[in-house]
């Protein structure tokens, strides 16, 4: 998978998103290197039986790559929704 240069709407959000990803995936039971949280994709790929390796993965199908990203992104979105619901509930109680 190619590394993308993501542009976030909020300057400086990239580091926060990487930290968030590391926290979420750690809670999901994965081993996450805090200095390289993006590397959790290799552990996810292994669990899913997808032969992802550092470097060129041109032989992977889009579907396989999507399974890896979907597992990570899906976990992050579920956590964001949980946090938003928690904040809304707190607002309602104040």
Helices and strands as residue ranges (DSSP letters): H 13-27, G 37-39, H 40-48, H 62-92
